[in-house]
Amino acid sequence: MISLSRIRREFQVGDERVLALRDVDLTVDTGEYIAIMGPSGSGKSTLLNMIGLLDRPDSGTYLLEGEDMTTLNDKQQAALRRHKIGFVFQFFHLVPRMSAAENIELPMMLAGFEAGERKRRVHEALEAFGLTNRARHRPDQLSGGQRQRVAIARATIMQPHILLADEPTGNLDRVSGKDVIDILEALNQKNITLIMVTHDPELGRRAKRQIHMVDGRIDSDR
């Protein structure tokens, strides 16, 4: 499903050039559950952003379901990202002025879905994530766990093949964090590929495959 070959990414930080990814090779099969771990600055989030088409490599090849992503323009990448990849972030990134239901609905509005289909899917998502009684609440009226459930519902409303989670429990208490991980793992059991960046070793051990990064390279993959 995902094949990265000799992916290299550099950033200019002040007067320095920082090599964030150093000739990374990675293959991910459909339905895998992967934790990407490593110290700060090791390239974890850069790798996740590369897989999620939020960034482009300076060199190397990225194949997604057999198609070379490096040959697509920004508009083509955005369309593919909208339909195939969902994102869950540590700080939720919900639209503050929108209700929970409106946040979940947003990707379908941007994709041009008809109102009836949007309403049906949002209703199903609110029920599935235990948010029916919070549908009209804005993010500032929700707990951290509820906000992350809204974020996951939004990330999966387009029925993506891949779910990318960057420190999804990093801003939650332990109980809420466990609830969120249970939800993500249940989605993975439905054959959604789950790739998660985490600093938490206990959380990382729950994944079926652990990738450790050091200095922009994959140090171990087991």
SEMARPA-97656 format. One record per residue (C-alpha): x, y, z; residue in three letters. Coordinates in steps of 0.25 Angstrom, whole numbers. Example, Ala and Ser with C-alpha at 12.3 -4.5 7.8 and 13.67 -1.06 7.14 Angstrom:
// residues 2
+-------+-------+-------+---------+
:     x :     y :     z : residuo :
+-------+-------+-------+---------+
:    49 :   -18 :    31 :     ALA :
:    55 :    -4 :    29 :     SER :
+-------+-------+-------+---------+
***
This chain:
// residues 222
+-------+-------+-------+---------+
:     x :     y :     z : residuo :
+-------+-------+-------+---------+
:     0 :     0 :     0 :     MET :
:    11 :    10 :     4 :     ILE :
:    25 :     9 :    -1 :     SER :
:    36 :    20 :     2 :     LEU :
:    49 :    18 :    -5 :     SER :
:    61 :    27 :    -1 :     ARG :
:    53 :    38 :     4 :     ILE :
:    61 :    50 :     8 :     ARG :
:    56 :    63 :    14 :     ARG :
:    64 :    76 :    18 :     GLU :
:    60 :    88 :    25 :     PHE :
:    67 :   102 :    26 :     GLN :
:    67 :   106 :    41 :     VAL :
:    74 :   119 :    43 :     GLY :
:    87 :   118 :    36 :     ASP :
:    87 :   103 :    37 :     GLU :
:    82 :    92 :    28 :     ARG :
:    75 :    81 :    36 :     VAL :
:    74 :    67 :    30 :     LEU :
:    61 :    62 :    36 :     ALA :
:    60 :    49 :    27 :     LEU :
:    72 :    42 :    22 :     ARG :
:    69 :    32 :    11 :     ASP :
:    57 :    26 :    18 :     VAL :
:    52 :    13 :    12 :     ASP :
:    39 :     8 :    18 :     LEU :
:    28 :    -2 :    13 :     THR :
:    14 :    -2 :    20 :     VAL :
:     3 :   -13 :    16 :     ASP :
:   -12 :   -10 :    16 :     THR :
:   -18 :   -11 :    30 :     GLY :
:    -4 :   -11 :    38 :     GLU :
:    -4 :    -4 :    52 :     TYR :
:    10 :     3 :    54 :     ILE :
:    16 :    12 :    65 :     ALA :
:    27 :    21 :    61 :     ILE :
:    35 :    25 :    72 :     MET :
:    48 :    32 :    76 :     GLY :
:    54 :    44 :    82 :     PRO :
:    50 :    59 :    79 :     SER :
:    56 :    63 :    66 :     GLY :
:    58 :    49 :    61 :     SER :
:    49 :    51 :    49 :     GLY :
:    36 :    44 :    54 :     LYS :
:    26 :    55 :    50 :     SER :
:    33 :    59 :    37 :     THR :
:    32 :    44 :    33 :     LEU :
:    17 :    44 :    37 :     LEU :
:    15 :    57 :    29 :     ASN :
:    22 :    51 :    17 :     MET :
:    13 :    39 :    17 :     ILE :
:     1 :    48 :    19 :     GLY :
:     4 :    57 :     7 :     LEU :
:     6 :    69 :    16 :     LEU :
:    20 :    70 :    11 :     ASP :
:    29 :    67 :    -1 :     ARG :
:    42 :    60 :    -1 :     PRO :
:    54 :    66 :    -7 :     ASP :
:    58 :    53 :   -13 :     SER :
:    53 :    39 :   -13 :     GLY :
:    40 :    32 :   -17 :     THR :
:    27 :    30 :   -10 :     TYR :
:    17 :    20 :   -16 :     LEU :
:     3 :    20 :   -10 :     LEU :
:    -6 :     8 :   -15 :     GLU :
:     4 :     7 :   -27 :     GLY :
:     3 :    22 :   -31 :     GLU :
:    15 :    31 :   -30 :     ASP :
:    12 :    43 :   -21 :     MET :
:    24 :    51 :   -25 :     THR :
:    19 :    53 :   -39 :     THR :
:     5 :    59 :   -34 :     LEU :
:     3 :    74 :   -33 :     ASN :
:    -2 :    81 :   -20 :     ASP :
:   -17 :    80 :   -25 :     LYS :
:   -16 :    65 :   -28 :     GLN :
:    -9 :    62 :   -15 :     GLN :
:   -20 :    70 :    -7 :     ALA :
:   -31 :    62 :   -15 :     ALA :
:   -25 :    49 :   -12 :     LEU :
:   -22 :    53 :     3 :     ARG :
:   -36 :    57 :     5 :     ARG :
:   -42 :    43 :     1 :     HIS :
:   -31 :    33 :     5 :     LYS :
:   -24 :    39 :    18 :     ILE :
:   -29 :    43 :    31 :     GLY :
:   -22 :    51 :    41 :     PHE :
:   -23 :    52 :    57 :     VAL :
:   -14 :    62 :    64 :     PHE :
:   -10 :    64 :    78 :     GLN :
:   -17 :    78 :    79 :     PHE :
:   -29 :    74 :    71 :     PHE :
:   -29 :    85 :    61 :     HIS :
:   -44 :    87 :    62 :     LEU :
:   -51 :    99 :    56 :     VAL :
:   -54 :   107 :    69 :     PRO :
:   -67 :   114 :    64 :     ARG :
:   -73 :   101 :    59 :     MET :
:   -81 :    91 :    67 :     SER :
:   -76 :    76 :    68 :     ALA :
:   -86 :    72 :    57 :     ALA :
:   -81 :    83 :    48 :     GLU :
:   -67 :    80 :    50 :     ASN :
:   -69 :    65 :    46 :     ILE :
:   -77 :    70 :    34 :     GLU :
:   -67 :    79 :    29 :     LEU :
:   -58 :    70 :    20 :     PRO :
:   -71 :    65 :    13 :     MET :
:   -75 :    80 :    10 :     MET :
:   -61 :    82 :     4 :     LEU :
:   -63 :    70 :    -4 :     ALA :
:   -76 :    74 :   -10 :     GLY :
:   -85 :    63 :    -3 :     PHE :
:  -100 :    65 :    -4 :     GLU :
:  -107 :    70 :     9 :     ALA :
:  -115 :    57 :    11 :     GLY :
:  -102 :    49 :    10 :     GLU :
:   -95 :    58 :    20 :     ARG :
:  -106 :    58 :    30 :     LYS :
:  -107 :    43 :    29 :     ARG :
:   -92 :    41 :    31 :     ARG :
:   -91 :    51 :    43 :     VAL :
:  -103 :    45 :    50 :     HIS :
:   -96 :    31 :    49 :     GLU :
:   -82 :    37 :    54 :     ALA :
:   -88 :    44 :    66 :     LEU :
:   -95 :    31 :    70 :     GLU :
:   -83 :    22 :    67 :     ALA :
:   -74 :    32 :    76 :     PHE :
:   -83 :    34 :    87 :     GLY :
:   -85 :    49 :    83 :     LEU :
:  -100 :    50 :    80 :     THR :
:  -103 :    58 :    93 :     ASN :
:   -91 :    67 :    89 :     ARG :
:   -94 :    70 :    75 :     ALA :
:   -97 :    85 :    76 :     ARG :
:   -86 :    88 :    86 :     HIS :
:   -74 :    96 :    81 :     ARG :
:   -60 :    91 :    84 :     PRO :
:   -58 :   100 :    96 :     ASP :
:   -71 :    93 :   102 :     GLN :
:   -65 :    79 :   101 :     LEU :
:   -55 :    71 :   110 :     SER :
:   -41 :    68 :   104 :     GLY :
:   -46 :    53 :   101 :     GLY :
:   -59 :    58 :    94 :     GLN :
:   -51 :    67 :    86 :     ARG :
:   -42 :    56 :    81 :     GLN :
:   -54 :    47 :    78 :     ARG :
:   -59 :    59 :    69 :     VAL :
:   -46 :    60 :    63 :     ALA :
:   -45 :    45 :    60 :     ILE :
:   -60 :    45 :    55 :     ALA :
:   -56 :    56 :    45 :     ARG :
:   -43 :    49 :    41 :     ALA :
:   -51 :    36 :    37 :     THR :
:   -64 :    42 :    32 :     ILE :
:   -58 :    41 :    17 :     MET :
:   -56 :    26 :    20 :     GLN :
:   -40 :    27 :    18 :     PRO :
:   -31 :    15 :    15 :     HIS :
:   -20 :    21 :    25 :     ILE :
:   -21 :    28 :    38 :     LEU :
:    -9 :    36 :    43 :     LEU :
:    -9 :    40 :    58 :     ALA :
:     2 :    49 :    63 :     ASP :
:     2 :    48 :    78 :     GLU :
:   -13 :    46 :    79 :     PRO :
:   -13 :    44 :    94 :     THR :
:    -2 :    54 :    97 :     GLY :
:   -12 :    65 :   102 :     ASN :
:   -21 :    55 :   110 :     LEU :
:   -22 :    49 :   123 :     ASP :
:   -20 :    34 :   125 :     ARG :
:   -34 :    30 :   124 :     VAL :
:   -38 :    39 :   113 :     SER :
:   -25 :    34 :   106 :     GLY :
:   -29 :    20 :   107 :     LYS :
:   -43 :    22 :   101 :     ASP :
:   -36 :    29 :    89 :     VAL :
:   -27 :    18 :    87 :     ILE :
:   -38 :     7 :    88 :     ASP :
:   -45 :    15 :    77 :     ILE :
:   -33 :    16 :    68 :     LEU :
:   -30 :     1 :    70 :     GLU :
:   -45 :    -3 :    67 :     ALA :
:   -44 :     5 :    54 :     LEU :
:   -31 :    -2 :    51 :     ASN :
:   -38 :   -15 :    53 :     GLN :
:   -47 :   -11 :    41 :     LYS :
:   -35 :   -12 :    32 :     ASN :
:   -32 :     3 :    33 :     ILE :
:   -16 :     5 :    33 :     THR :
:   -13 :    12 :    46 :     LEU :
:     1 :    19 :    47 :     ILE :
:     3 :    26 :    60 :     MET :
:    15 :    35 :    65 :     VAL :
:    16 :    34 :    80 :     THR :
:    26 :    37 :    91 :     HIS :
:    19 :    27 :   101 :     ASP :
:    26 :    14 :   101 :     PRO :
:    14 :     7 :   107 :     GLU :
:     5 :    12 :    96 :     LEU :
:    16 :     8 :    85 :     GLY :
:    16 :    -6 :    90 :     ARG :
:     1 :    -8 :    87 :     ARG :
:     4 :    -6 :    72 :     ALA :
:     7 :   -19 :    64 :     LYS :
:    20 :   -12 :    58 :     ARG :
:    29 :    -3 :    65 :     GLN :
:    38 :     7 :    57 :     ILE :
:    49 :    14 :    64 :     HIS :
:    55 :    26 :    58 :     MET :
:    69 :    33 :    61 :     VAL :
:    75 :    45 :    54 :     ASP :
:    65 :    44 :    42 :     GLY :
:    67 :    29 :    40 :     ARG :
:    60 :    17 :    43 :     ILE :
:    68 :    11 :    54 :     ASP :
:    60 :    -2 :    56 :     SER :
:    47 :    -8 :    51 :     ASP :
:    41 :   -20 :    58 :     ARG :
+-------+-------+-------+---------+
***
